[in-house]
Amino acid sequence: MPQSMPRSISIKSALDAAAKTLNGGADMELGDQVWSPVATGGLGLLKEALQNHTVTENRVDQSVRRVLNLRMITGQFDALDHQPYTKTSAEMVNSTFSQALNLDSALQSFVLLKNNNNVLPMQRGKKTVLVGPHGM
């Protein structure tokens, strides 16, 4: 394990998780609305993390730059008639080929963990399962 990686990460609260996620390199939340403002139905934790200095404005600016740059590169700010994705039909996205490709990608992305030298915070002989909206 590289020297710079922590042995384990402890999460104390939703605010702590939000800050560590952003500081760890995630640029967007994916629908959970943990970072989103309370006014739009979120928990408002990004604002709170900024106020208590667990996230810096510079880090938020970096994420915003990367997200906007990606959107610019993929043409999302172009006129609608110049955006290639507006011409993609539901049949193209939900084709037999796409479904097979998605299944193959999911199957190839499974990760089995081997806990050499007790690096993972897991007890030997105990089973662990990932459940919830992001588990399989």
Backbone as a chain_set.jsonl record, in Angstrom:
{"seq": "MPQSMPRSISIKSALDAAAKTLNGGADMELGDQVWSPVATGGLGLLKEALQNHTVTENRVDQSVRRVLNLRMITGQFDALDHQPYTKTSAEMVNSTFSQALNLDSALQSFVLLKNNNNVLPMQRGKKTVLVGPHGM", "coords": {"N": [[0.851, -1.171, 0.0], [0.587, 2.233, -0.856], [2.549, 4.783, 0.776], [1.253, 7.244, 1.187], [-1.441, 6.736, 1.379], [-4.196, 6.49, 3.59], [-4.59, 4.104, 6.249], [-7.173, 3.385, 7.058], [-10.376, 4.953, 6.74], [-12.321, 6.958, 8.713], [-15.665, 7.786, 9.141], [-17.592, 10.245, 10.526], [-20.032, 11.561, 10.36], [-22.783, 12.635, 8.219], [-22.052, 15.099, 7.189], [-19.263, 15.01, 7.513], [-18.715, 12.882, 5.789], [-19.53, 14.016, 3.341], [-17.683, 16.127, 3.063], [-15.239, 14.693, 3.021], [-15.624, 13.184, 0.74], [-15.729, 15.11, -1.335], [-13.198, 16.342, -0.943], [-11.687, 14.131, -1.504], [-11.76, 13.91, -4.212], [-14.123, 13.606, -5.697], [-16.228, 15.165, -7.973], [-18.895, 15.66, -8.425], [-22.127, 15.135, -7.017], [-24.182, 12.282, -7.194], [-27.093, 12.352, -7.456], [-27.976, 12.024, -4.816], [-28.302, 14.317, -3.374], [-26.884, 15.359, -1.209], [-24.975, 17.36, -1.106], [-26.392, 19.415, -2.239], [-28.259, 22.555, -2.095], [-30.494, 23.357, 0.637], [-32.774, 24.691, -0.164], [-33.397, 23.557, -2.608], [-34.135, 21.038, -1.986], [-32.075, 19.535, -0.99], [-29.542, 18.472, 1.43], [-27.801, 20.478, 2.071], [-25.112, 20.306, 2.752], [-22.7, 20.95, 1.514], [-22.461, 23.736, 1.618], [-22.392, 24.017, 4.404], [-20.031, 22.609, 4.955], [-18.194, 24.294, 3.747], [-18.518, 26.563, 5.354], [-17.598, 25.659, 7.835], [-15.021, 25.129, 7.256], [-14.094, 22.583, 6.441], [-14.013, 21.968, 3.852], [-12.476, 23.646, 1.175], [-12.955, 26.763, -0.572], [-11.432, 26.907, -2.841], [-11.141, 24.193, -3.508], [-13.785, 23.55, -4.197], [-14.082, 25.298, -6.377], [-12.236, 24.111, -8.114], [-13.505, 21.66, -8.655], [-15.853, 22.604, -9.908], [-14.729, 23.825, -12.178], [-13.671, 21.544, -13.489], [-16.002, 20.021, -14.003], [-17.531, 21.801, -15.607], [-15.742, 22.102, -17.737], [-15.701, 19.496, -18.794], [-18.381, 19.325, -19.609], [-18.325, 21.287, -21.571], [-16.506, 20.199, -23.417], [-17.934, 17.944, -24.26], [-19.953, 19.13, -25.654], [-22.279, 20.116, -24.483], [-23.024, 22.749, -24.14], [-23.442, 23.706, -26.615], [-25.522, 24.774, -29.392], [-28.734, 23.214, -29.593], [-29.24, 21.832, -32.02], [-26.716, 21.153, -32.784], [-25.767, 19.369, -30.981], [-24.695, 16.148, -30.506], [-25.946, 14.224, -28.903], [-28.625, 14.8, -28.776], [-29.738, 13.615, -30.903], [-29.822, 10.997, -30.376], [-31.738, 8.257, -30.014], [-34.209, 6.702, -27.827], [-34.427, 4.032, -28.457], [-31.899, 3.492, -29.479], [-30.306, 3.784, -27.217], [-31.383, 1.897, -25.499], [-30.898, -0.541, -26.716], [-30.457, -3.994, -27.765], [-27.761, -4.506, -28.101], [-26.621, -2.43, -26.501], [-27.603, -3.162, -23.977], [-26.348, -5.644, -23.624], [-23.688, -4.82, -23.645], [-23.663, -3.162, -21.352], [-24.237, -5.081, -19.369], [-21.993, -6.773, -19.632], [-19.968, -4.928, -18.95], [-20.679, -4.381, -16.28], [-20.341, -6.936, -15.131], [-17.6, -7.29, -15.489], [-16.656, -5.379, -13.791], [-16.829, -6.161, -11.173], [-15.353, -6.514, -7.992], [-13.264, -8.411, -6.058], [-12.134, -8.596, -2.808], [-9.078, -9.153, -1.247], [-7.85, -9.58, 1.863], [-5.032, -9.056, 2.628], [-2.527, -8.944, 5.107], [-4.259, -7.744, 6.892], [-5.21, -5.194, 6.025], [-7.656, -4.069, 5.346], [-10.461, -2.808, 7.2], [-11.818, -5.172, 8.446], [-13.291, -8.004, 10.018], [-11.903, -11.231, 10.307], [-13.548, -14.079, 9.054], [-16.068, -13.001, 9.159], [-18.879, -12.076, 7.197], [-19.394, -9.66, 4.64], [-21.612, -7.365, 3.197], [-22.758, -5.275, 0.587], [-25.349, -3.077, 0.504], [-28.325, -1.331, -0.56], [-29.241, 1.632, -2.479], [-27.072, 1.892, -4.206], [-25.802, -0.485, -4.229], [-25.347, -3.853, -5.508]], "CA": [[0.0, 0.0, 0.0], [1.412, 3.446, -0.888], [2.716, 5.467, 2.053], [0.364, 8.389, 1.331], [-2.825, 6.322, 1.584], [-4.498, 6.148, 4.985], [-4.921, 2.693, 6.48], [-8.619, 3.332, 6.995], [-11.001, 6.262, 6.852], [-13.452, 6.934, 9.629], [-16.672, 8.787, 8.829], [-18.291, 10.559, 11.771], [-21.37, 12.106, 10.122], [-23.049, 12.913, 6.802], [-21.225, 16.263, 6.852], [-17.898, 14.515, 7.402], [-18.661, 12.084, 4.56], [-19.615, 14.933, 2.21], [-16.4, 16.829, 2.961], [-14.188, 13.75, 2.615], [-15.884, 12.795, -0.648], [-15.281, 16.207, -2.198], [-11.741, 16.467, -0.801], [-11.085, 12.937, -2.081], [-11.705, 14.013, -5.664], [-15.421, 13.533, -6.377], [-16.604, 16.497, -8.422], [-20.35, 15.795, -8.492], [-22.918, 14.128, -6.333], [-24.949, 11.574, -8.22], [-28.511, 12.21, -7.185], [-28.336, 11.889, -3.41], [-28.553, 15.684, -2.907], [-26.23, 15.624, 0.065], [-24.294, 18.643, -1.235], [-27.315, 20.411, -2.783], [-28.85, 23.482, -1.13], [-31.758, 22.982, 1.271], [-33.853, 25.3, -0.949], [-33.746, 22.679, -3.729], [-34.437, 19.701, -1.477], [-30.879, 18.838, -0.524], [-29.172, 18.597, 2.84], [-27.032, 21.702, 2.246], [-23.856, 20.021, 3.455], [-21.554, 21.609, 0.88], [-22.388, 25.071, 2.222], [-21.956, 23.845, 5.792], [-18.61, 22.217, 4.936], [-17.444, 25.52, 3.448], [-18.592, 27.453, 6.515], [-16.767, 25.169, 8.948], [-13.66, 24.985, 6.71], [-13.658, 21.215, 6.154], [-13.816, 22.029, 2.401], [-12.078, 25.0, 0.806], [-13.574, 27.326, -1.767], [-10.546, 26.528, -3.933], [-11.477, 22.815, -3.897], [-15.074, 23.618, -4.896], [-13.804, 25.917, -7.675], [-11.565, 23.094, -8.935], [-14.545, 20.726, -9.108], [-16.719, 23.306, -10.86], [-13.972, 23.955, -13.435], [-13.58, 20.249, -14.174], [-17.334, 19.633, -14.494], [-17.89, 22.678, -16.734], [-14.852, 21.762, -18.848], [-16.206, 18.255, -19.387], [-19.622, 19.653, -20.312], [-17.946, 22.042, -22.764], [-15.888, 19.257, -24.356], [-18.955, 17.044, -24.812], [-20.895, 19.894, -26.461], [-23.543, 20.372, -23.8], [-23.364, 24.169, -24.217], [-23.681, 24.032, -28.018], [-26.924, 24.842, -29.799], [-29.317, 21.868, -29.58], [-29.111, 21.14, -33.308], [-25.311, 20.729, -32.942], [-25.423, 18.408, -29.942], [-24.906, 14.795, -31.04], [-26.767, 13.386, -28.038], [-30.049, 15.072, -28.989], [-30.166, 12.759, -32.009], [-29.765, 9.623, -29.897], [-33.088, 7.846, -29.632], [-34.341, 5.744, -26.723], [-34.168, 2.698, -29.023], [-30.448, 3.337, -29.59], [-29.753, 3.648, -25.872], [-31.898, 0.674, -24.883], [-30.819, -1.61, -27.714], [-29.925, -5.282, -27.304], [-26.307, -4.326, -28.037], [-26.311, -1.612, -25.324], [-27.881, -3.954, -22.782], [-25.282, -6.647, -23.498], [-22.472, -4.086, -23.29], [-23.814, -2.764, -19.952], [-24.103, -6.271, -18.535], [-20.592, -7.185, -19.673], [-19.203, -3.947, -18.165], [-20.976, -4.6, -14.86], [-19.714, -8.188, -14.696], [-16.152, -7.102, -15.446], [-16.277, -4.391, -12.785], [-16.87, -6.731, -9.827], [-14.059, -6.538, -7.318], [-13.144, -9.265, -4.883], [-11.078, -8.057, -1.968], [-8.279, -10.07, -0.454], [-7.411, -8.764, 2.982], [-3.662, -9.386, 3.029], [-1.954, -8.163, 6.2], [-5.341, -7.046, 7.601], [-5.253, -3.795, 5.603], [-9.055, -3.633, 5.382], [-11.027, -2.878, 8.558], [-12.815, -6.241, 8.445], [-12.941, -9.124, 10.881], [-11.796, -12.519, 9.64], [-14.657, -14.972, 9.308], [-17.342, -12.278, 9.059], [-19.277, -11.763, 5.83], [-19.757, -8.269, 4.422], [-22.464, -7.201, 2.024], [-23.089, -3.902, 0.242], [-26.773, -2.991, 0.182], [-28.825, 0.025, -0.738], [-29.495, 2.022, -3.86], [-25.867, 1.797, -5.035], [-25.283, -1.862, -4.148], [-25.907, -4.73, -6.538]], "C": [[0.899, 1.236, 0.0], [1.438, 4.141, 0.475], [1.676, 6.564, 2.268], [-1.091, 8.0, 1.594], [-3.075, 5.993, 3.047], [-4.86, 4.678, 5.11], [-6.428, 2.49, 6.448], [-9.156, 4.746, 7.171], [-12.223, 6.114, 7.732], [-14.391, 8.084, 9.265], [-17.509, 9.011, 10.083], [-19.728, 11.018, 11.563], [-21.568, 12.283, 8.617], [-22.216, 14.101, 6.342], [-19.776, 15.843, 6.634], [-17.73, 13.707, 6.114], [-18.69, 12.984, 3.334], [-18.285, 15.65, 1.987], [-15.302, 15.894, 2.464], [-14.383, 13.286, 1.178], [-15.388, 13.865, -1.611], [-13.767, 16.35, -2.145], [-11.008, 15.276, -1.4], [-11.107, 12.925, -3.598], [-13.028, 13.879, -6.392], [-15.853, 14.949, -6.725], [-18.107, 16.722, -8.44], [-20.988, 14.771, -7.575], [-23.837, 13.512, -7.375], [-26.368, 11.297, -7.757], [-28.916, 12.126, -5.736], [-28.69, 13.227, -2.763], [-28.007, 15.963, -1.511], [-25.583, 17.006, 0.026], [-25.262, 19.76, -1.608], [-27.896, 21.311, -1.699], [-30.18, 22.972, -0.578], [-32.928, 23.501, 0.44], [-34.289, 24.43, -2.12], [-33.961, 21.233, -3.278], [-33.244, 18.927, -0.965], [-30.637, 19.028, 0.963], [-28.336, 19.844, 3.12], [-25.664, 21.499, 2.874], [-22.63, 20.644, 2.806], [-21.37, 23.005, 1.482], [-21.87, 24.98, 3.659], [-20.481, 23.468, 5.873], [-17.714, 23.41, 4.614], [-17.394, 26.435, 4.669], [-17.714, 26.97, 7.666], [-15.355, 24.785, 8.496], [-13.169, 23.548, 6.58], [-13.502, 21.019, 4.643], [-13.433, 23.462, 2.081], [-12.819, 25.458, -0.454], [-12.739, 26.976, -3.003], [-10.862, 25.117, -4.434], [-12.805, 22.774, -4.648], [-14.867, 24.217, -6.288], [-13.152, 24.917, -8.63], [-12.586, 22.104, -9.492], [-15.456, 21.366, -10.153], [-16.01, 23.452, -12.205], [-13.936, 22.637, -14.2], [-14.919, 19.819, -14.759], [-17.721, 20.486, -15.7], [-17.013, 22.397, -17.949], [-15.329, 20.502, -19.559], [-17.488, 18.513, -20.175], [-19.336, 20.433, -21.59], [-17.388, 21.091, -23.822], [-16.94, 18.363, -25.014], [-20.067, 17.792, -25.547], [-22.2, 20.234, -25.779], [-23.942, 21.839, -23.794], [-23.588, 24.616, -25.66], [-25.18, 24.151, -28.271], [-27.463, 23.412, -29.921], [-29.133, 21.129, -30.904], [-27.677, 20.711, -33.6], [-24.883, 19.702, -31.89], [-25.714, 16.99, -30.439], [-25.873, 13.961, -30.208], [-28.265, 13.651, -28.198], [-30.611, 14.208, -30.111], [-30.141, 11.275, -31.627], [-31.142, 9.225, -29.376], [-33.063, 6.865, -28.462], [-34.046, 4.329, -27.211], [-32.664, 2.44, -29.154], [-29.822, 3.071, -28.216], [-30.151, 2.31, -25.255], [-31.9, -0.489, -25.878], [-30.294, -2.898, -27.077], [-28.411, -5.184, -27.143], [-25.92, -3.553, -26.777], [-26.527, -2.392, -24.036], [-26.786, -4.992, -22.553], [-23.966, -5.984, -23.072], [-22.51, -3.659, -21.826], [-23.643, -3.949, -19.011], [-22.649, -6.722, -18.475], [-19.721, -6.239, -18.833], [-19.421, -4.158, -16.677], [-20.289, -5.863, -14.346], [-18.204, -8.057, -14.582], [-15.714, -6.156, -14.329], [-16.356, -4.928, -11.353], [-15.463, -6.801, -9.254], [-14.155, -7.466, -6.116], [-11.952, -8.762, -4.086], [-10.379, -9.172, -1.218], [-7.614, -9.23, 0.631], [-6.032, -9.195, 3.484], [-3.2, -8.431, 4.124], [-2.999, -7.332, 6.946], [-5.384, -5.548, 7.298], [-6.674, -3.258, 5.684], [-9.602, -3.754, 6.797], [-12.174, -3.883, 8.632], [-12.342, -7.359, 9.359], [-12.922, -10.416, 10.079], [-12.977, -13.4, 10.03], [-16.026, -14.308, 9.259], [-17.62, -11.992, 7.586], [-19.703, -10.3, 5.753], [-20.578, -8.177, 3.157], [-22.733, -5.716, 1.825], [-24.54, -3.871, -0.185], [-27.168, -1.536, 0.009], [-28.933, 0.381, -2.192], [-28.269, 1.89, -4.769], [-25.213, 0.424, -4.975], [-25.914, -2.705, -5.261], [-26.558, -5.917, -5.886]], "O": [[1.865, 1.297, 0.761], [0.466, 4.089, 1.229], [1.255, 6.798, 3.401], [-1.891, 8.847, 1.991], [-2.275, 5.303, 3.68], [-5.382, 4.081, 4.168], [-6.907, 1.516, 5.868], [-8.466, 5.625, 7.689], [-13.059, 5.238, 7.511], [-13.952, 9.223, 9.102], [-18.071, 8.066, 10.636], [-20.557, 10.891, 12.463], [-20.633, 12.102, 7.836], [-21.722, 14.106, 5.214], [-19.139, 16.276, 5.674], [-16.717, 13.836, 5.427], [-17.952, 12.743, 2.379], [-17.819, 15.766, 0.853], [-14.522, 16.261, 1.585], [-13.408, 13.024, 0.473], [-14.707, 13.56, -2.59], [-13.119, 16.468, -3.185], [-9.838, 15.389, -1.765], [-10.535, 12.027, -4.215], [-13.058, 14.026, -7.614], [-15.844, 15.833, -5.868], [-18.552, 17.869, -8.468], [-20.458, 13.678, -7.379], [-24.222, 14.176, -8.337], [-26.792, 10.144, -7.676], [-30.111, 12.154, -5.442], [-29.318, 13.252, -1.705], [-28.601, 16.711, -0.736], [-25.635, 17.743, 1.01], [-24.993, 20.928, -1.328], [-28.017, 20.909, -0.542], [-30.901, 22.24, -1.256], [-33.96, 22.837, 0.342], [-35.423, 24.544, -2.584], [-33.968, 20.317, -4.1], [-33.384, 17.778, -0.548], [-31.427, 19.664, 1.661], [-28.175, 20.231, 4.278], [-25.112, 22.426, 3.468], [-21.618, 20.848, 3.476], [-20.253, 23.401, 1.815], [-21.018, 25.766, 4.074], [-19.762, 23.945, 6.751], [-16.608, 23.523, 5.142], [-16.352, 27.012, 4.978], [-17.148, 27.784, 8.396], [-14.591, 24.191, 9.257], [-11.962, 23.306, 6.604], [-12.927, 20.023, 4.202], [-13.999, 24.397, 2.649], [-13.244, 24.649, -1.279], [-13.286, 26.774, -4.087], [-10.854, 24.869, -5.639], [-12.937, 22.044, -5.629], [-15.41, 23.709, -7.269], [-13.48, 24.883, -9.816], [-12.533, 21.751, -10.67], [-15.788, 20.743, -11.161], [-16.616, 23.229, -13.254], [-14.145, 22.611, -15.413], [-14.975, 19.312, -15.879], [-18.188, 19.955, -16.707], [-17.497, 22.449, -19.08], [-15.357, 20.451, -20.788], [-17.664, 17.987, -21.274], [-20.033, 20.258, -22.589], [-17.762, 21.173, -24.992], [-16.839, 18.063, -26.203], [-21.022, 17.171, -26.015], [-23.155, 20.613, -26.457], [-25.088, 22.156, -23.474], [-23.892, 25.783, -25.903], [-25.998, 23.691, -27.474], [-26.729, 22.503, -30.309], [-28.895, 19.921, -30.907], [-27.438, 19.981, -34.563], [-23.75, 19.222, -31.919], [-26.859, 16.669, -30.757], [-26.55, 13.084, -30.744], [-29.085, 12.823, -27.802], [-31.828, 14.086, -30.253], [-30.408, 10.408, -32.46], [-31.64, 9.8, -28.408], [-32.028, 6.276, -28.151], [-33.483, 3.519, -26.475], [-32.206, 1.314, -28.965], [-28.925, 2.239, -28.079], [-29.351, 1.67, -24.572], [-32.809, -1.319, -25.87], [-29.751, -2.875, -25.972], [-27.842, -5.705, -26.183], [-25.005, -3.957, -26.06], [-25.725, -2.295, -23.107], [-26.346, -5.197, -21.421], [-23.228, -6.52, -22.245], [-21.505, -3.778, -21.125], [-22.983, -3.838, -17.978], [-22.131, -7.019, -17.399], [-18.845, -6.689, -18.095], [-18.47, -4.121, -15.895], [-19.72, -5.862, -13.254], [-17.593, -8.64, -13.687], [-14.54, -6.13, -13.961], [-15.987, -4.223, -10.414], [-14.505, -7.112, -9.962], [-15.032, -7.311, -5.266], [-10.88, -8.531, -4.644], [-11.026, -10.035, -0.624], [-6.895, -8.277, 0.331], [-5.887, -9.642, 4.622], [-3.466, -7.231, 4.055], [-2.659, -6.323, 7.565], [-5.571, -4.732, 8.2], [-6.873, -2.101, 6.057], [-9.255, -4.688, 7.519], [-13.33, -3.519, 8.848], [-11.145, -7.628, 9.462], [-13.815, -10.667, 9.27], [-13.357, -13.458, 11.199], [-17.044, -14.997, 9.312], [-16.702, -11.701, 6.82], [-20.299, -9.768, 6.69], [-20.276, -8.833, 2.161], [-22.915, -4.982, 2.797], [-24.927, -4.558, -1.13], [-26.429, -0.628, 0.389], [-28.74, -0.472, -3.058], [-28.42, 1.787, -5.986], [-24.179, 0.2, -5.605], [-26.901, -2.298, -5.874], [-27.094, -6.784, -6.576]]}, "num_chains": 1, "name": "protein.A"}
